[in-house]
């Protein structure tokens, strides 16, 4: 199991590791926890769920303990080793499959997937293409549009092209985007760097926040509709992918579903699963979720986020490694659909093994 990483979502990945370590079927799987520090070192971690518990007062992280995990060489070798802090090298066993529960850059963007493809190591979750596409919201929207999947109207602004508030506002107006706008980094997740802009006076600050995470930023038109999400799972073998029951993010006093509301216990938001929807609405969300998954050559899993507008569902984004803590929407949707958290973890691993 691989977690942590160099992105701004390091702590969320670490918290997910705590949930997975607690729930994984120990009768079937022997877990080797490999953490990636914020500096990018691969270290052998403790197999202790409590060490990585989701605590808003003290978010978990991978700390460099001096060990270094030595990955197998290519040509079919799968032996994993560790060099301890005192220089001793130990064999850890043969790797059957890697479960990368990484979020953000250097984990959810196709880079780690390409690394394991090069080493010929089977791994769970998305592949290189779908991970890279869905990590970059600009290109994800282009791929979805090409497949006829509706997305929220947007413009993309780049720091290299100026990226100042006046030019960005002019681009948004020329694209016909109505206020409010959501300003978000193109390649970040967990709502990191996202701001809601009610009028143009707030745009400069929102761009500054987003550009702190990425040099490419999207300005999206705020859509009016219910925020619903559905989980998608690849099926082993030739069986088609399937979608969970939808869940809903209900905002009571919070402006949008931000990082605090998702992970820090912030007030003003409720995660409801299953959502109170008609059978037709559920079918429409599930069908479009599967269409979106296919449009990006989805593999393994994804959470598809929608706005359910009066004109029908509109895709906001896909996450190829969605929040996977026990309180996250993706597991909640599958639990509501009749699957346990432990069985969901097993399914991801089994699908990767079947693909290998």
N, C-alpha and C positions, 0 to 999 in steps of 0.2 A: 504494500500500500504506500502510495506516494502523496505527500501533502506539504503544506506550507507555501513556499515559493517566493519569488521576488516581486510580486505585484502588490498593489495596495489592498488586495483581498487576502493577504497572508493569514490574518487572524481568523477569517471566516473559513478558509480551507482547514486550518488547524482545529477549529471547533467541529467541523464536519468529521475530521479524523477521530475525535473523541466519541462522536455518536456511532461511527462505523465500528470502532474497536469494541464498543460496548455491545453492539447488536449482532455482529457477524457470527455465523454459525461455526463455532469452534470444533464441532464434531466433524465438519467437512473441510475446513480451511485452516492451514497454519499461516499466520500473518507475520510478515517481516515489515515493521513500520519504518519507512525511510522518510525523514523530514528534509525539506530544503530550507535552509536559512534565508533570511532576507538578503544576504550577500551572495546566495547561490550555491552554497556548499551542501552536498548530499551527506547527511549524517544518519547513523543508526540511532533510532529513537527508542524510548521505553514503550513497552506494550501495556500502557496504563491509561485507560479512558479518562480517569479523573484529572490527569495532567493537562488534558486538552478540553476540559469542560467549557461550555459556553457561559461565560460570566461577564455581564455587561460592565462590571466594576474592574475587571482585570481580564482583558481578552487574551486568549492563549497564543503562544508563538513558539516557533522552533528556535532554540538557542544552540549555538555552536558548542558541542561538547568535545571537540577535538577529533572525533572519529571521522572517517571518510569511507563511504560506500564505493566499492569498486565494481563497476558494471561489467557484465560479460563482454568478451570480444564477439565479433560477428561470426559468420559461418556456422550458425546453429548452436553455438555454445550458450548455455543458460545458467552457468554457475555464478552465484553472487558471493562476493567476499566483502569483508570490512577490514580496514586498517585502523586499529585502535589508536588512542592518543599517545600511547607509549611505543608505537611502531609495530606492534604485533599484528599479523594478518591472520584472520580467521575465516573459514568457510561458513557460509550461512545456508547453503543448500542450493537446490536447483529451482529456478523460477518457472512456474507454470504459466502465470499471467500477472500482469501489473494492473493494479487498480489506481489510476491517477485521479485523485480528487482535488485537483488544482483549479483555481479560478484566475482569470486575468492573463496578462502577458506572461510568456515563458511557461505556460501551462495549459491554457484553454484556447490558444491561438494557433495550434498546429505545430509549434516548435518541438514540444516534448513528444508529440505523436510521431513526428519525423525522426526524432532521435531513436525511438523504440523500433520504428520500421527499419532503420539502418542496422540496428543490433539484432533484428529478426526476433524480437521479443513480443509475444502476444500481449495485448492490453485492452482493457475495457473502455467503453465510451466512444466518443467521436473520433474520426480519422483526421488526416491532415487537411483535406479540402473543406469539410463542413465546419471543422473547428476554426480554420482561418477565416472563412466567409462570415460565420456568425459572430466572431470576435470583432469584426469591423462592421459597424452598423451601416455605414455608407454602402458597402458592397453587398451586404446582406439584403438591404432594401432593393437594390438593383436586381439581384437574383430572384427575389420574391415577385417583384413587378413583372419580370420577364416570364414568370410562370403563371401570371394572372392572379396572384394573391394580393389583395388590397393592403396597402400600408399607409401610415400617416404621411401627409405631405411634409416635405422637408427641403432644406438647403444645407450644403456642406461648406464650411469656411475653414481655411487653413492659415496657420500662423505665417507660413512662408509667403502667402499672398497678401499679407497685411494683417488680416484678422481683427481690424479695429471695429468698434461698435457701429460707427456710421456706415461703413461698407457692408457689414453684416446685416444691419437693419435694411439697407437698400436692397440687398439680395433677397431678404425675406419678403419684403413688400413686392418686389418684382415677381416673386414666385406666387404671390397671392396668399401668403400665410396670414391668417387672422390671429390676433392675440387672444389668449395668452400663448406664449411660446415656451417650449421646454428646450433648454440648452444643455447638451450632454457631450462628454468626450466620445469620440467614435469607437475607442477601444478600451473601455473600462466597464466594470460591472458592479453589482450590489448598490447601484445608484450613487456610486462615488463620483463626485464632481458634477452632479446634476443640479440644475436650478430651474425654478419656474419664474418666468418673466411676465409680469402683468402689464407693464408699459415700457417704452424704449429707454426710460431713465435707468432701468435695472439691468439693461443688456450688458454694459461694460463690465460690471462686477460679475455677472454670470459667465461671460466669456473668460475672464481672468481665472475663475474657479475651474472651468472646464479645461482651459489651456494648461493649467498646472498638472493635469493628468495626461494630456495628449496634445499633439500639435495639429490634430484634425478634429473638428467639432461640428456637431449637427445642431441645427435649429429646426425644431419640429413644431408644427401647429398642434396646439392642445385640442384634443378631440373630446367631445361630450359623450360619455357612455360609461357603462359599468366596466370595471377592470376585472377581467376573468383570465384564468390561466389553466392550461391543460398539460398533463404529462404525456409524453410519447416514448414508447419503448420499442426498440428493434426486437423482433422475435428470432429465436434460434432457427437455423436452417432456412427453408424457403417460405416459411409462414410470413404473412404480411405484418408490418408494424401495427401497433395498436395504441389507442388513446385512452387515457383515464377519464373519470368523471371530472368536470371542471370545478375549480375552486374560484373564489372571489375575494378580492381585496376591497374591503369596505372602509372608506375614509370617513371618520366622524368629525374630526377637527383638524386633522393634518392636511397640508396642502397637497402632498403626493407621497407615494410609498418610498420614503427615503431610507438611508442606511440606518438611522436611529430607530425608525419604525420597524424595520426588518429584523434587526439583530440586538438592539440595545434596550428593548422593552419600552420604547417610547409610546406615550399615550396617543390616542386619536386614530388608531387603525385596528381593524379586526381582520383576521384571515379565516374565512368561512369555507369549509369543504365538507360535503359537496355544496355547490352554489344552488340557490333557489332559482331554478330555471325550468322552463317548459321542456318537454321531450324534443320538440323541434329545435329549440335553441341549443340544447345539449348536442343534438346530432350535427347541427351546423358548425358548432365550435370544434367538435371532434374531427369532422370531415376536413375542415380547413387546417386544423393542426397537423393532420397527416399529409395534406397537400404541401404545407410549408416545409415539413420534414423532408419530403421527397424532393422539393425544389432545391434544397441545399445539399442533396445526396447525404441525408442524415444517417448517422450510424450510432448504435448504442442507445442513446437517450437524448432527450431534449425537453425543455419546458418552453411552451409556446405561449406568449403573453398577448392578450387581445384587449381592444376596446370594443365592447358590444354596443354599437351605436344604433339609432333608429333605422339606419339603412342596412344593418347587418354587421357581422364581425369584421374588424380591421386588425391586422397583425401589428403589434408594437415591436416585438423582437423575439428571437430564439436564443436560448441559452443551452449550449451543448454540454456544460457541466453546471447545472443549476444548483442553487443552494440545496444542500443535502443534509443539513442538520435535522435532528428529529422534529424541530418546530418549523421547518421550511415547507413551502407550498408543494414542491414536487413529491416528497414522501407522503405528505398529507393527502394529496389527490389519489395516490395509489392505495393508501390505507383505506380511504373511503370507497375505493373500487374493489376492495376485498383482499388486498395483499398486505402482509405484514412488512415492517421495516426490514427485518432480517431477511425475509424472502426476496425483497426488492434488491438487496445487496447481492444475494446469491444469484438472482436472475442476471444481473449485469455481468457477473463473473462467468456464469454458464454460457451466456451469449458470446462472450469473447473467446472462450475455449472452443465452442462450436465453430466459430469463424476461423480459428486457427487450424 
